[in-house]
Amino acid sequence: MVKLDAASREELLGIIVAQQEIIARLQARISDLERRLGSGGPRGTPGVKPTEPPVRNKAARKRRPHGFARVRANPTAVAEHGMEECPTCGIRLLGGSVKRRREVIEIVAAPVQTTEHRYLERRCPGCGTRWVPKVALEGVVVGHQRLGIGLVSLIATLRGDGRLPLRTIQRYLATVHQVHLSLGGISASLRQVADHGQPAVNQIRRQMQASTVVHADETGWRENGHNRYVWTFSTPRERYFVCRRRDKSVVDEALGDDFSGVLASDFYAAYNHYTGEHQRCWAHLLREIHELTALYPEDRGLRRWATRVHQCYTNAVAFRGASERERLRAKQHFEQRLLAACRPFFTDQAAVQGRLCRRIEHFLPELFVFVSHPEVPPDNNAAERSLRDLVTARKISGGTRSPAGTTTRMTLATLFGTWRARGLDPLTACRQLLASPQI
C-alpha cells in the first residue's frame, strides 16, 4: 500500500485515476438498479417506490337502469333507541327524530301448532235424534293422518329439494319446531306426497311427450343391493324420472307412441331404435377425441384430424341460417365436411382414430340436427344436469332399500325437479299439491 505523504506525483495521479474508475462502476451499477426498478426519475433509488403510471382519462360510466343496492326488508318489529337524559347537565330528554337505522334479521324458533278437533254430539229436542258432524278437513290434512299439509310439505321439501337425509330432517324438526317424529313417520309422509302427486307426475309425462325436444340420459342406481338404472327425460320445463332396467323398452315407455319431437341423447344403443329425428351429444364425442389425443400425444396425424373435427363442430355451432332451406343446406355441408375428414381412416387399422371415425359415419345424420333445428342444442348437458342431484344422493346413501322407496324417490325427483325448472317455490307448490283434491 502506497503512503500518501511519501508518494510521488505520478503515484498520486494513479490513485486518483483508480478511484475515478471505481466511482464510474458504482454509478453504472446504480443506473442499472434504477432501470430494473422502473423508476426513470430522481426518485429511482433502491428502497424507493417507482413512479406511478400516468392517470388515464376513464370513460364515463354507463348509467344503470336502476339501483343495485341491497333492498331493506319490511320490518316485523321496531326497536327505538334514545338517550334518556343529557350526559352534560342531566336534564331528561323528550321526543327526537330518527338519525340512523340498522337492520337486523333473525330467525325465531317456531314450535308446531297442535290443534285438537273435537266432534260434539248434540240431541234434537223435537225428535230426540243425536247428531255428530262429519267434518272433512280438506286443505288441512291429507287422509286420516295427524300431520298437517304444512308440516308434510316441509318434510318433502327438505328431502326433495334440500336433499337432506332422514335423520337430519328428524333433528331439524326436533330442534327448530319442537316436534318429534320417528324415521318411519317421516318416510310415511314422503310416501303420502308421492301417492298424492302421482296424477301430477302423469301430467308432467304428457307435457314432456308433447315437447319439441327431449333430453334423455341414464345412470346407475342401487335398490336393496341390486343394480338398477335411473332414467331422466328432460325438457326446459319438465323433469321426468323412472327407475328401470337398462334396455330400450324404457325409452318406449317414457316417450310413448305419440312423441314426434327430437330426441337428444348420447351414443348408447338403447336410443337407436327411435325412428324420429335424433341429436347425438357432441360433448361425449369431443370428450372421447380429447382423451384419445391425450393417450397418443406424439401422433401428429391424430392431432390434425382432431383439429379438423373440432373446427367443423365450431363452425356448425356458429352458423345462423335465416330460412329452413339454408339450414338444411348447411346441415348437408357440415355432414360432408366431417365425413371427408374421417373417410381416410375407415379401413386404416393402424389409425387409432378409426373406431371413432366409423362411429361418426354411422351416426352422421344425427350429429348436425341442431343446425336444421335451432331450438335443439348440440349436446345432452340438460339431461346430465337433471341427474346430478340423484347421482349425489346415490353416492351418499347408496340408493334405496325397497321398490316403494324407489318409487317415492323418483316421484319426488319428478315433482321437485319440474317445480325448480318452472321457477316455482317448492314449498308453496307442494302445499298446493296436497291441498288440491286428488283426481
C-alpha positions as CSV (number, residue, x, y, z in Angstrom):
1,M,0.0,0.0,0.0
2,V,1.4,3.4,-1.0
3,K,1.8,6.0,1.7
4,L,0.2,9.3,0.6
5,D,2.6,11.6,2.5
6,A,5.6,9.9,0.8
7,A,4.1,9.2,-2.6
8,S,5.4,10.9,-5.7
9,R,3.3,12.9,-8.1
10,E,2.9,10.0,-10.6
11,E,1.7,7.7,-7.8
12,L,-0.9,10.1,-6.6
13,L,-2.2,10.6,-10.1
14,G,-2.6,6.8,-10.5
15,I,-4.6,6.6,-7.2
16,I,-6.9,9.3,-8.5
17,V,-7.5,7.5,-11.8
18,A,-8.3,4.2,-10.0
19,Q,-10.8,6.0,-7.7
20,Q,-12.5,7.6,-10.7
21,E,-12.9,4.1,-12.3
22,I,-14.4,2.7,-9.1
23,I,-16.8,5.7,-8.9
24,A,-17.8,5.2,-12.6
25,R,-18.6,1.5,-11.9
26,L,-20.7,2.4,-8.9
27,Q,-22.7,4.9,-10.9
28,A,-23.3,2.4,-13.6
29,R,-24.5,-0.1,-11.0
30,I,-26.9,2.5,-9.6
31,S,-28.2,3.3,-13.0
32,D,-28.8,-0.4,-13.7
33,L,-30.7,-0.8,-10.4
34,E,-32.8,2.2,-11.2
35,R,-33.7,0.8,-14.6
36,R,-34.7,-2.5,-13.0
37,L,-37.0,-0.8,-10.5
38,G,-38.5,1.2,-13.3
39,S,-38.1,4.5,-11.6
40,G,-36.9,6.6,-14.5
41,G,-36.6,9.7,-12.3
42,P,-34.7,11.2,-9.4
43,R,-36.8,9.0,-7.0
44,G,-35.4,5.9,-8.6
45,T,-33.0,4.7,-5.9
46,P,-33.1,1.4,-4.2
47,G,-35.8,1.3,-1.5
48,V,-37.9,4.0,-3.1
49,K,-41.2,3.0,-4.9
50,P,-41.2,3.5,-8.7
51,T,-43.1,6.4,-10.1
52,E,-46.8,5.7,-10.7
53,P,-48.1,5.4,-14.3
54,P,-49.8,8.4,-15.7
55,V,-53.5,8.6,-14.9
56,R,-55.6,7.9,-17.9
57,N,-58.9,9.6,-18.6
58,K,-61.6,7.0,-17.9
59,A,-64.7,6.7,-20.0
60,A,-67.9,7.9,-18.5
61,R,-69.6,5.2,-16.5
62,K,-72.7,3.8,-18.2
63,R,-75.8,4.6,-16.2
64,R,-77.7,1.7,-14.8
65,P,-81.4,1.3,-15.4
66,H,-82.0,1.0,-11.6
67,G,-80.0,0.8,-8.4
68,F,-78.5,-2.4,-7.2
69,A,-78.1,-1.6,-3.6
70,R,-79.4,-4.1,-1.0
71,V,-83.1,-3.7,-0.5
72,R,-84.3,-3.4,3.1
73,A,-87.0,-5.8,4.2
74,N,-90.2,-4.7,5.7
75,P,-89.6,-4.7,9.4
76,T,-91.8,-7.0,11.5
77,A,-90.8,-5.3,14.7
78,V,-89.3,-1.9,15.6
79,A,-86.9,-1.1,18.5
80,E,-86.2,2.5,19.2
81,H,-83.0,3.6,21.0
82,G,-82.6,7.0,22.5
83,M,-80.8,8.6,25.4
84,E,-82.9,9.2,28.5
85,E,-81.1,12.3,29.8
86,C,-78.4,14.7,28.7
87,P,-74.9,13.5,29.7
88,T,-73.7,17.1,30.3
89,C,-76.5,18.7,32.5
90,G,-78.6,15.6,33.4
91,I,-81.9,17.1,32.1
92,R,-84.5,14.5,30.8
93,L,-84.7,14.3,27.0
94,L,-88.0,14.0,25.2
95,G,-89.1,13.4,21.6
96,G,-86.5,13.0,18.9
97,S,-86.1,12.2,15.2
98,V,-84.5,9.2,13.5
99,K,-80.9,9.8,12.5
100,R,-79.7,6.3,11.8
101,R,-81.2,2.9,11.0
102,R,-79.8,-0.6,11.3
103,E,-81.4,-3.7,10.1
104,V,-81.0,-7.0,12.0
105,I,-82.5,-10.2,10.5
106,E,-83.0,-13.0,13.0
107,I,-84.7,-16.4,12.8
108,V,-87.1,-17.4,15.6
109,A,-87.7,-21.0,16.7
110,A,-91.3,-21.7,15.8
111,P,-92.9,-24.6,17.7
112,V,-95.6,-26.5,15.8
113,Q,-99.2,-25.8,16.5
114,T,-101.2,-28.8,17.6
115,T,-105.0,-28.5,17.1
116,E,-107.4,-31.0,18.6
117,H,-110.6,-31.2,16.6
118,R,-113.5,-32.2,18.8
119,Y,-116.7,-33.5,17.3
120,L,-119.7,-32.7,19.5
121,E,-122.8,-34.9,19.7
122,R,-126.0,-32.9,20.0
123,R,-129.6,-34.1,20.6
124,C,-132.6,-32.7,18.8
125,P,-135.2,-31.7,21.4
126,G,-138.0,-32.4,18.9
127,C,-137.3,-35.9,17.6
128,G,-134.7,-37.0,20.1
129,T,-132.1,-37.8,17.3
130,R,-128.4,-37.4,18.2
131,W,-126.2,-35.8,15.6
132,V,-122.4,-35.8,15.2
133,P,-121.0,-33.7,12.4
134,K,-118.9,-35.2,9.7
135,V,-116.2,-32.6,9.3
136,A,-113.9,-33.0,6.3
137,L,-110.5,-31.4,6.8
138,E,-109.6,-30.8,3.1
139,G,-106.8,-28.4,2.9
140,V,-105.7,-29.1,6.5
141,V,-104.6,-32.8,6.4
142,V,-104.4,-35.5,3.7
143,G,-106.3,-38.6,4.6
144,H,-106.6,-39.7,8.2
145,Q,-103.0,-39.0,9.4
146,R,-102.2,-36.4,12.1
147,L,-99.6,-34.3,10.3
148,G,-100.9,-31.2,8.5
149,I,-100.1,-30.4,4.9
150,G,-97.8,-27.6,6.0
151,L,-95.6,-30.0,8.0
152,V,-95.7,-32.7,5.4
153,S,-94.8,-30.2,2.7
154,L,-91.8,-29.0,4.8
155,I,-90.6,-32.6,5.2
156,A,-91.0,-33.3,1.5
157,T,-89.2,-30.1,0.5
158,L,-86.3,-30.8,2.9
159,R,-86.0,-34.2,1.3
160,G,-86.8,-33.5,-2.4
161,D,-85.3,-30.0,-2.8
162,G,-82.8,-29.8,0.1
163,R,-81.7,-33.5,-0.4
164,L,-81.3,-33.9,3.4
165,P,-81.1,-37.4,5.0
166,L,-84.0,-38.6,7.1
167,R,-82.1,-38.3,10.3
168,T,-81.1,-34.7,9.6
169,I,-84.7,-33.9,8.9
170,Q,-85.7,-35.6,12.2
171,R,-83.1,-33.5,14.1
172,Y,-84.1,-30.3,12.4
173,L,-87.8,-30.7,13.2
174,A,-87.0,-31.5,16.9
175,T,-84.6,-28.6,17.3
176,V,-86.4,-25.8,15.4
177,H,-90.1,-26.8,15.6
178,Q,-90.1,-29.0,18.8
179,V,-91.9,-31.8,17.0
180,H,-90.5,-35.4,17.5
181,L,-91.2,-37.8,14.6
182,S,-89.9,-41.2,14.0
183,L,-88.0,-42.1,10.8
184,G,-90.9,-44.3,9.9
185,G,-93.3,-41.4,10.3
186,I,-91.1,-39.2,8.1
187,S,-90.9,-41.9,5.4
188,A,-94.7,-42.3,5.5
189,S,-95.1,-38.6,4.9
190,L,-92.9,-38.8,1.9
191,R,-94.9,-41.7,0.5
192,Q,-98.0,-39.8,1.1
193,V,-96.7,-36.9,-1.0
194,A,-95.7,-39.3,-3.7
195,D,-99.1,-41.0,-3.8
196,H,-100.9,-37.8,-3.9
197,G,-98.7,-36.4,-6.6
198,Q,-99.0,-39.3,-9.0
199,P,-101.6,-37.5,-11.1
200,A,-99.3,-34.6,-11.4
201,V,-96.5,-36.9,-12.4
202,N,-98.6,-38.3,-15.2
203,Q,-99.4,-34.8,-16.4
204,I,-95.7,-33.9,-16.4
205,R,-95.1,-37.0,-18.5
206,R,-97.8,-36.0,-21.0
207,Q,-96.3,-32.5,-21.2
208,M,-92.9,-33.9,-21.8
209,Q,-94.1,-36.1,-24.6
210,A,-95.7,-33.0,-26.3
211,S,-92.4,-31.1,-26.3
212,T,-90.4,-30.5,-29.5
213,V,-87.1,-31.7,-28.0
214,V,-86.5,-34.2,-25.1
215,H,-83.1,-34.9,-23.5
216,A,-82.6,-38.4,-22.2
217,D,-79.9,-40.0,-20.1
218,E,-79.4,-42.8,-17.6
219,T,-77.2,-43.5,-14.6
220,G,-76.7,-46.4,-12.2
221,W,-78.8,-46.9,-9.0
222,R,-78.9,-49.5,-6.2
223,E,-82.1,-50.9,-4.8
224,N,-81.6,-53.1,-1.8
225,G,-78.2,-54.2,-3.1
226,H,-79.3,-54.8,-6.7
227,N,-78.3,-52.9,-9.7
228,R,-81.0,-50.6,-11.3
229,Y,-80.9,-47.6,-13.6
230,V,-82.4,-44.2,-13.2
231,W,-83.6,-42.7,-16.5
232,T,-84.4,-39.0,-17.0
233,F,-86.3,-37.4,-19.8
234,S,-86.0,-33.6,-19.6
235,T,-87.3,-30.6,-21.3
236,P,-86.8,-26.9,-20.4
237,R,-89.9,-27.1,-18.2
238,E,-90.3,-30.7,-17.2
239,R,-88.1,-33.4,-15.4
240,Y,-89.4,-36.9,-15.6
241,F,-87.6,-39.8,-13.8
242,V,-88.1,-43.5,-13.7
243,C,-86.1,-46.4,-12.3
244,R,-86.0,-49.5,-14.5
245,R,-83.6,-51.8,-16.3
246,R,-81.2,-50.6,-18.9
247,D,-82.9,-51.5,-22.1
248,K,-84.8,-49.9,-25.0
249,S,-88.2,-50.6,-23.5
250,V,-87.7,-47.8,-21.1
251,V,-87.5,-45.3,-23.9
252,D,-90.7,-46.6,-25.5
253,E,-92.5,-46.5,-22.1
254,A,-91.4,-42.9,-21.3
255,L,-91.9,-41.3,-24.7
256,G,-95.0,-43.2,-25.7
257,D,-96.3,-43.7,-29.2
258,D,-97.3,-40.0,-29.8
259,F,-93.9,-38.4,-29.3
260,S,-92.6,-36.9,-32.6
261,G,-90.0,-34.4,-31.5
262,V,-86.2,-34.5,-31.5
263,L,-84.6,-36.9,-29.0
264,A,-81.2,-35.7,-27.7
265,S,-79.0,-38.4,-26.1
266,D,-75.6,-39.9,-26.0
267,F,-74.5,-42.9,-28.2
268,Y,-76.0,-45.6,-26.0
269,A,-77.6,-48.3,-28.2
270,A,-81.0,-48.2,-26.3
271,Y,-81.9,-45.0,-28.1
272,N,-81.1,-46.2,-31.6
273,H,-84.5,-47.7,-32.4
274,Y,-86.2,-44.3,-32.1
275,T,-87.5,-43.6,-35.6
276,G,-87.8,-39.8,-35.3
277,E,-85.2,-37.2,-35.5
278,H,-82.3,-37.7,-33.2
279,Q,-79.5,-35.4,-32.0
280,R,-76.4,-37.2,-30.6
281,C,-74.3,-35.5,-27.9
282,W,-71.2,-33.7,-29.3
283,A,-69.9,-33.3,-25.7
284,H,-69.4,-37.0,-25.4
285,L,-67.8,-37.3,-28.9
286,L,-65.4,-34.4,-28.3
287,R,-64.5,-35.8,-24.8
288,E,-63.5,-39.1,-26.3
289,I,-61.4,-37.3,-29.0
290,H,-59.7,-35.3,-26.3
291,E,-58.9,-38.5,-24.3
292,L,-57.6,-40.2,-27.4
293,T,-55.2,-37.3,-28.2
294,A,-54.0,-37.3,-24.5
295,L,-53.3,-41.0,-24.8
296,Y,-51.3,-40.6,-28.0
297,P,-49.6,-37.2,-27.7
298,E,-47.0,-37.9,-30.3
299,D,-49.4,-38.8,-33.1
300,R,-49.4,-35.7,-35.4
301,G,-52.0,-37.2,-37.8
302,L,-54.4,-37.8,-34.9
303,R,-54.0,-34.1,-33.7
304,R,-54.6,-32.8,-37.3
305,W,-57.7,-35.0,-37.5
306,A,-59.0,-33.9,-34.1
307,T,-58.5,-30.2,-35.1
308,R,-60.5,-30.7,-38.3
309,V,-63.4,-32.3,-36.4
310,H,-63.4,-29.7,-33.7
311,Q,-63.3,-26.9,-36.3
312,C,-66.2,-28.4,-38.2
313,Y,-68.2,-28.5,-35.0
314,T,-67.3,-24.9,-34.1
315,N,-68.4,-23.6,-37.5
316,A,-71.7,-25.6,-37.2
317,V,-72.4,-24.0,-33.8
318,A,-71.6,-20.6,-35.1
319,F,-73.9,-21.0,-38.2
320,R,-77.1,-18.9,-38.1
321,G,-79.4,-19.7,-41.0
322,A,-82.3,-17.5,-41.7
323,S,-84.5,-19.9,-43.7
324,E,-85.2,-23.6,-43.3
325,R,-83.7,-24.2,-46.8
326,E,-80.4,-22.6,-45.8
327,R,-80.3,-24.6,-42.6
328,L,-80.9,-27.9,-44.4
329,R,-78.2,-27.0,-47.0
330,A,-75.7,-26.1,-44.2
331,K,-76.5,-29.4,-42.4
332,Q,-75.6,-31.3,-45.5
333,H,-72.4,-29.2,-46.0
334,F,-71.2,-29.9,-42.4
335,E,-72.0,-33.7,-42.8
336,Q,-70.0,-33.9,-46.0
337,R,-67.1,-31.9,-44.4
338,L,-67.0,-34.2,-41.4
339,L,-67.2,-37.3,-43.5
340,A,-64.3,-36.1,-45.6
341,A,-62.2,-35.7,-42.5
342,C,-63.0,-39.3,-41.3
343,R,-63.1,-41.2,-44.6
344,P,-59.3,-41.9,-44.9
345,F,-59.4,-43.8,-41.5
346,F,-62.4,-46.1,-42.0
347,T,-60.2,-49.1,-43.1
348,D,-56.8,-48.0,-41.7
349,Q,-56.1,-50.5,-39.0
350,A,-53.0,-48.5,-37.8
351,A,-55.0,-45.3,-37.2
352,V,-56.1,-45.0,-33.6
353,Q,-59.0,-42.8,-34.5
354,G,-60.5,-45.4,-36.8
355,R,-63.1,-46.5,-34.3
356,L,-64.4,-43.0,-33.7
357,C,-64.4,-42.4,-37.4
358,R,-66.6,-45.4,-38.0
359,R,-68.9,-44.2,-35.2
360,I,-69.2,-40.8,-36.9
361,E,-70.0,-42.4,-40.2
362,H,-72.8,-44.5,-38.5
363,F,-74.4,-41.6,-36.7
364,L,-73.6,-38.9,-39.2
365,P,-77.3,-38.0,-39.9
366,E,-77.8,-37.5,-36.2
367,L,-74.9,-35.2,-35.5
368,F,-76.0,-31.9,-37.1
369,V,-79.7,-31.9,-36.4
370,F,-79.1,-28.8,-34.3
371,V,-78.1,-26.9,-37.5
372,S,-81.5,-27.5,-39.1
373,H,-83.4,-27.1,-35.8
374,P,-82.0,-24.0,-33.9
375,E,-84.1,-24.9,-30.8
376,V,-82.1,-28.2,-30.4
377,P,-78.8,-27.9,-28.5
378,P,-75.8,-29.8,-29.8
379,D,-75.1,-31.6,-26.5
380,N,-77.0,-33.5,-23.9
381,N,-76.0,-31.4,-20.9
382,A,-79.6,-30.7,-19.9
383,A,-80.2,-34.4,-19.1
384,E,-76.9,-34.8,-17.2
385,R,-77.7,-31.7,-15.1
386,S,-81.1,-33.1,-14.2
387,L,-79.5,-36.3,-13.0
388,R,-76.9,-34.6,-10.8
389,D,-79.0,-34.5,-7.6
390,L,-79.8,-38.2,-7.8
391,V,-76.2,-39.1,-8.5
392,T,-75.1,-37.1,-5.5
393,A,-77.7,-38.9,-3.4
394,R,-76.6,-42.3,-4.6
395,K,-73.0,-41.6,-3.7
396,I,-74.1,-40.6,-0.2
397,S,-76.8,-43.1,0.6
398,G,-76.1,-45.9,-1.9
399,G,-79.6,-45.9,-3.3
400,T,-82.9,-47.1,-1.8
401,R,-83.9,-50.2,0.1
402,S,-87.2,-51.2,-1.4
403,P,-89.3,-50.8,-4.6
404,A,-91.7,-48.5,-2.7
405,G,-88.8,-46.3,-1.6
406,T,-87.5,-46.2,-5.2
407,T,-90.9,-45.1,-6.5
408,T,-91.2,-42.4,-3.8
409,R,-87.7,-41.1,-4.7
410,M,-88.4,-41.0,-8.4
411,T,-91.8,-39.3,-7.9
412,L,-90.3,-36.6,-5.6
413,A,-87.5,-36.0,-8.1
414,T,-90.0,-35.5,-10.9
415,L,-92.2,-33.1,-8.9
416,F,-89.4,-31.0,-7.3
417,G,-87.3,-31.1,-10.5
418,T,-90.2,-29.8,-12.5
419,W,-91.1,-27.1,-10.0
420,R,-87.5,-25.9,-10.0
421,A,-87.4,-25.8,-13.8
422,R,-90.5,-23.7,-13.9
423,G,-89.2,-21.3,-11.3
424,L,-91.8,-22.2,-8.6
425,D,-91.3,-22.1,-4.9
426,P,-91.0,-25.8,-3.9
427,L,-92.6,-25.5,-0.5
428,T,-95.6,-23.5,-1.8
429,A,-96.0,-25.8,-4.8
430,C,-96.0,-28.8,-2.5
431,R,-98.7,-27.3,-0.2
432,Q,-100.9,-26.5,-3.2
433,L,-100.5,-30.1,-4.4
434,L,-101.5,-31.5,-1.1
435,A,-104.4,-29.1,-0.7
436,S,-105.8,-29.9,-4.1
437,P,-108.3,-32.8,-4.4
438,Q,-106.8,-35.9,-5.8
439,I,-108.0,-36.8,-9.2
